[in-house]
Amino acid sequence: MKTIRVVAAVIKSVNEKGDQVIFATQRGYGDFKGGWEFPGGKIEEGETPKEALQREIKEELNTVISIGNLIETIEYDYPAFHLSMDCFWAEIITGELVLNEHEDAKWLTKEELNSVEWLPADISLIDRIEKEM
């Protein structure tokens, strides 16, 4: 089975009420269109995971992020491929979070994390994020 290596940003911020929030995006294309995920994408040849994540967030969301610690590397078997996803904490440095490739996006509080239909690989990260929020 083919392995696809990707990176994802768990972008955190604080909303107007002072609650910690996490940025979630709804996929706008492909087999998993409509599913919710953490933004990111494929690691290209010669890139480190952090370089790939900087590039992908700039391309997808027109935003520059600072990348924090690795949360976890998720290994997940989809029917057609194996996904290896490095998930990092991130914060916005500059940019407006423009949705260039996604259908929708939301800032979710800890209580709202389970209010969207996460893609299977991303859902395994939710418990970990809840514990750290």
Steps between C-alpha positions, in 0.01 A plus 500: 500500500625847410594729790421871477693727741320815601512772763217671685480817707289514814474879502404637837387843605283673761152626410335823612369328816851391597440132416769296329388405146629269226469566124323229297454495122247323279650325200395655170609231251584132445369176648462652845325822390283639779693328780666710771875497551794692635657704217823383341606274217761280338870520576689558176838349425781681680272673752499451875155455654511854642601651163214312333255626759611863459459470121164323512343749746628791288350339184170384653426782743724793396635501856842480663514282812748425772532126547527360848551149633406180323176379659501154346568311178179327399522181297168417333398248233248635251368250242734619222808617694677525835514850650790611718409844641727715717276732704648815650370775728502833313410865546434774248774758446343694211213448258124490481432125461366527143333173389676433167425125494246435775120521497467630853692554822419551868672591822394232750511516879585188699126433540441535124780269380256213438241719324645438151543182293878447523676287241602161646872576540433840660245370752764302686667830591194653668540333843862608514410860412219507758741394773743779410245781465 
